Amino acid sequence: MLQRISEYIRVAVIHGPGNRLRPVWFDWKREKHTVREVTYHWQQRDGNDLLLHYAVTDGATLYELVYNATEQVWLLENVEVDLS
């Protein structure tokens, strides 16, 4: 189950080739999370804003990171929560 977070975060990315971005780590709650894999990515428009979504994992948890290309900010949108 995904839990909505919607918090601004700091993300390190690799640029290229072309306009591609690949997140490599992000800070959340004063903890650095290394991105082991980008499992899926997509983009959408919200009005004039271009939003780039990345489903990533640190090997244990699934996160949804969103880059607002218009405002040039990153959000941690969702986190997978284990209910067991």
C-alpha positions as CSV (number, residue, x, y, z in Angstrom):
1,M,0.0,0.0,0.0
2,L,1.3,3.5,-0.8
3,Q,1.3,6.3,1.7
4,R,1.1,9.8,0.4
5,I,3.9,12.0,1.7
6,S,4.2,15.1,-0.6
7,E,7.4,16.5,1.0
8,Y,10.1,18.5,-0.7
9,I,13.4,16.6,-0.7
10,R,16.9,16.9,-2.0
11,V,17.8,14.5,-4.8
12,A,21.2,13.8,-6.5
13,V,20.7,13.0,-10.2
14,I,22.8,12.0,-13.2
15,H,22.0,14.1,-16.3
16,G,22.1,12.6,-19.8
17,P,22.2,11.5,-22.4
18,G,19.8,14.1,-23.8
19,N,17.2,15.4,-21.4
20,R,17.2,12.3,-19.3
21,L,17.5,12.4,-15.5
22,R,18.4,9.4,-13.3
23,P,18.0,9.8,-9.5
24,V,20.9,8.2,-7.6
25,W,20.1,9.1,-4.0
26,F,17.8,11.3,-2.0
27,D,17.5,12.7,1.6
28,W,14.4,12.1,3.6
29,K,14.0,12.6,7.3
30,R,17.7,13.3,7.6
31,E,18.6,9.9,6.1
32,K,20.3,9.3,2.7
33,H,18.5,6.7,0.6
34,T,20.6,5.2,-2.3
35,V,18.5,4.4,-5.4
36,R,19.3,0.8,-6.3
37,E,16.9,0.7,-9.2
38,V,14.4,3.0,-11.1
39,T,11.6,0.5,-11.6
40,Y,9.4,2.8,-13.8
41,H,9.2,6.4,-14.9
42,W,6.6,8.6,-16.6
43,Q,5.7,12.2,-17.2
44,Q,2.5,14.2,-16.9
45,R,1.4,17.8,-17.2
46,D,-0.3,19.7,-14.4
47,G,-1.4,23.0,-16.0
48,N,1.9,24.5,-17.3
49,D,4.0,22.3,-15.1
50,L,5.9,19.3,-16.5
51,L,6.1,16.6,-13.8
52,L,8.6,13.7,-14.1
53,H,7.7,10.7,-12.0
54,Y,10.2,8.1,-10.9
55,A,9.3,4.8,-9.0
56,V,12.6,3.9,-7.3
57,T,13.7,1.4,-4.7
58,D,16.5,1.4,-2.2
59,G,16.4,-2.4,-2.2
60,A,13.8,-2.5,0.7
61,T,11.2,0.1,0.0
62,L,9.5,1.6,-3.0
63,Y,9.3,5.4,-3.4
64,E,7.7,7.7,-5.9
65,L,9.9,10.8,-6.6
66,V,8.5,13.6,-8.7
67,Y,10.5,16.3,-10.3
68,N,8.7,19.5,-11.3
69,A,10.7,20.6,-14.3
70,T,9.0,24.0,-14.3
71,E,9.8,24.9,-10.7
72,Q,12.9,22.7,-10.6
73,V,12.0,21.1,-7.3
74,W,11.7,17.4,-6.1
75,L,9.0,15.9,-4.1
76,L,8.8,12.6,-2.3
77,E,5.2,11.9,-3.4
78,N,4.5,8.3,-2.0
79,V,6.2,5.6,0.0
80,E,5.3,1.9,0.0
81,V,4.1,0.9,3.5
82,D,4.2,-2.8,4.7
83,L,1.0,-3.6,6.4
84,S,2.0,-7.1,7.6
